[in-house]
Amino acid sequence: MGDITSADRAEAEGYYRGALALATSLACALVSRCHASLGQLYRRSGDRQQASEHLTMAISMFQELDMPFCLEEVKAAVKELG
C-alpha cells in the first residue's frame, strides 16, 4: 500500500511503518525491504537524514542476509542521495 500511495508521504509512511511493525515479528527479509522502501520514500520527498538512516539499515540487513540484488538496488539509492 505504501508504494501505491507514495504521492501522499504521511499516508505512505503510515503503511510502511505498519508493515515494518508486522514484519519485525515475521521475518528479517521483510524488515529489510520495509527499511529500503521507507528510505526510498524519504529520498524522493527530500528528507535526506531519514532516507540515509533507513537505507543504511537496509544495506546492513541485505548484506547479512546475502541478498545481492536488493543490496545493489539500495546502494544505488544511497548514491542518489549524494
C-alpha positions as CSV (number, residue, x, y, z in Angstrom):
1,M,0.0,0.0,0.0
2,G,2.9,2.4,0.7
3,D,4.1,2.0,-2.9
4,I,0.7,2.7,-4.2
5,T,0.0,5.8,-2.1
6,S,3.6,7.2,-2.2
7,A,2.3,10.5,-3.6
8,D,1.0,11.3,-0.1
9,R,4.0,11.0,2.2
10,A,2.1,10.8,5.5
11,E,-0.2,8.0,4.3
12,A,2.6,6.1,2.6
13,E,4.7,6.4,5.8
14,G,1.9,5.0,7.9
15,Y,1.6,2.0,5.6
16,Y,5.4,1.4,5.6
17,R,5.6,1.8,9.4
18,G,2.7,-0.6,9.8
19,A,4.4,-3.1,7.5
20,L,7.7,-2.7,9.4
21,A,6.0,-3.4,12.7
22,L,4.3,-6.5,11.3
23,A,7.5,-7.6,9.5
24,T,9.5,-7.3,12.7
25,S,7.5,-10.2,14.1
26,L,7.7,-12.2,10.9
27,A,11.0,-12.2,9.0
28,C,14.2,-10.3,8.6
29,A,13.9,-10.2,4.8
30,L,10.6,-8.4,5.0
31,V,12.0,-5.9,7.6
32,S,14.9,-5.1,5.3
33,R,12.5,-4.4,2.4
34,C,10.5,-2.1,4.6
35,H,13.6,-0.2,5.6
36,A,14.5,0.1,1.9
37,S,11.1,1.3,0.9
38,L,11.0,3.8,3.7
39,G,14.4,5.0,2.7
40,Q,13.3,5.4,-0.9
41,L,10.2,7.3,0.2
42,Y,12.2,9.7,2.3
43,R,14.8,10.1,-0.6
44,R,12.0,11.1,-3.0
45,S,10.5,13.6,-0.6
46,G,13.9,15.2,0.1
47,D,14.3,14.0,3.7
48,R,18.0,13.0,3.4
49,Q,18.5,12.2,7.1
50,Q,15.6,9.7,7.3
51,A,16.5,8.3,3.9
52,S,20.1,7.7,4.9
53,E,19.1,6.0,8.2
54,H,16.7,3.6,6.6
55,L,18.8,2.9,3.5
56,T,21.9,2.2,5.7
57,M,19.8,-0.2,7.8
58,A,18.6,-1.9,4.7
59,I,22.1,-2.3,3.3
60,S,23.3,-3.8,6.5
61,M,20.5,-6.3,6.6
62,F,20.8,-7.2,2.9
63,Q,24.5,-7.9,3.5
64,E,23.7,-10.1,6.5
65,L,21.0,-12.0,4.6
66,D,23.2,-12.4,1.5
67,M,20.7,-10.7,-0.8
68,P,22.9,-9.1,-3.5
69,F,20.2,-7.9,-5.9
70,C,18.4,-6.0,-3.2
71,L,21.7,-4.7,-1.9
72,E,22.7,-3.2,-5.2
73,E,19.3,-1.5,-5.6
74,V,19.7,0.2,-2.2
75,K,23.3,1.1,-2.8
76,A,22.2,2.9,-6.0
77,A,19.6,4.8,-4.0
78,V,22.3,5.9,-1.5
79,K,24.4,7.2,-4.4
80,E,21.5,9.3,-5.5
81,L,21.5,11.0,-2.1
82,G,24.9,12.3,-2.8
